[in-house]
Amino acid sequence: MAASDNVPAPEATTNLEFPVTRERGNGATGSRRSRRRLVLGLVAAIAVAVGAGVPITAAAGFGTSAEEPVTTFDGATDEVVRGPLEGSTTASGTLRFSDPRTMQAARDGVITALPTAGSVLALGDRIYAVDDVPVFLLRGSTPAWRDFEIGMSDGPDVKQLEESLQSLGYFDEEPDDEFTWPTANAIDAWQKEEGMQRTGRLPLGSVVFASGDLRIGNLTAREGDQVGPGAELFDATGTSQIVDVDLALADQQLAVIGREVVVRLPGNTETTGEIASVGTPTESEDEGRTVIPIVVTLDDPDAAASFQEASVSVDVPSERRADVLSIPVGALIALDPDQYGIEVVDADGTTRQVPVTTGLFAAGRVEISGEGVAEGQRVVVPQR
């Protein structure tokens, strides 16, 4: 028997590792040739090894790639919203009580009674007294300018006197411009009720007409002062509050009676109102510029009840877009010096940047449009 027949063949357990052969070459052509020769060499080696029954283990790291984990965004986001977007112009204003006036005495005498500062007087209340003769508050827009008595000429002041007497429960007829015996009888009944001398007539200075209740301001006279016609007694206003606003001349097209506005009060509170009157162009005393004075009335008087006078800001609507896509201004990013964009968060949590075209900026939002922008998308809002 040959010696080779007595020697057992070694187990083919050796793992084959395939060294990478590098070939020199220039450019892509050399690289491709090297890769081709390497692949062909590997295929041939594997075929020989398999034919010889040798198990094969690839060299560590060859032919594998470690995938980086995909990170998902979990920061602050907001939504692309479709709907109306309205811009506004903001102007400074002053909240105050309406219809300011200075009350004056209508006849000679000594002041024997005055109202209390801050009090509110209503229809039929006593305002003040001269020589212990009270002066009463009645309703009307026409000032009292003459005696009310039988024989006087007709006029709107007579009608508003009769309307006030009717509201107080003393006049049963239909109010008109003519002073008749029913008017005199109503005055007589009222005088009796108030403990006054019953004459059926009201001399000038007996009543004061105002369109509403009066809020008493600072007193400029004191009880015991000797006064004459025209002497200042105290300041008064109406009880409703208004806002005086000076709108820039360039924004005069926004000064439209009935236009709704937003009034920002001290303490970061808001209420709504509307433009009640528009004045003529006026030169501002403070800045020497031409402005359009407007007056704003409040929809909810209680919203400003805690303020007697205050500086406020008023947002007057300007541009409006009816049906647009918009996002918070904070979600807008600069992709380059000439291009804005947004960072969209997809359903799998990954993000991508999408270029957008901007439109109207209003109320902290901005109108956007562009390919790939859709209602309901979540967008990143960077925390600044």
ABEGO torsion letter per residue (X at the ends): XBAAAABBBBBBABBBBBBBBBBBBBEAAAAAAAAAAAAAAAAAAAAAAAAAGBBBBBBBGBGBBBBBBBBBBABBBBBBBBEBBBBBBBBBBBBBBBGBBBBBBABBEBBABBBBBGBBBBBGBBABBBGGBBBBBBBEABBBABBBBBGBBBEAAAAAAAAAAAAAGABABBBBABBBAAAAAAAAAAAAAAGBBBAGBBBBGABBBBABBBBBBBBABBBGBBBBBGBBABBBBBABBBBBBBBBAAAAAABBBGBBBBBBBBGGBBBBBBBABBBBBBBBAAAGBBBBBBBBBBABAAAAAABABBBBBBBBBBBBBABBBBBBAAABBBABAABBBBBBBBAAGBBBBBBBBBBBBBGGBBBBBEBGBBBGBBBBBBBX
